[in-house]
Amino acid sequence: MSEDKNGARGAPDPSLVQRTRKQQENIGQGLRHMFDSVLDEGVPDDFADLLDRLEEGEAKRGGQKGGARE
């Protein structure tokens, strides 16, 4: 926003608004690109093995989680 000589705020400078919107657009595109590339990555083998072992352990316990009993 622009200020006059008395410090009162007026309407925002149109060129500043346009630059800010363009910067936000660029940031948004960059974030979308980065997020999409993360989604395209596979799950590391070690992590997938760990998940499999956890699921096997739950199946052996009958699907109950440790701790609270009903």
C-alpha positions, 0 to 999 in steps of 0.5 A: 500500500502506498502512504501519503506524506501524512502516513495515511494509507491509500490504494495499493500501487497497481504495479506492486500488486501485479509484481506480487501476484506474479511472484506468488504465481511463480512460487505456486508453480514451483511448489506444484512442480516439486510436489508432483515430483515427490508423488512420482518417487517410489517408496524406498525398498527398506521402507516398503519392507518395514511396512510389510513386517509391521503388517505381518506382525499385526496379522499375527496378533489378530489385527489388535494394536498393543496396549488397550484391550476391549 
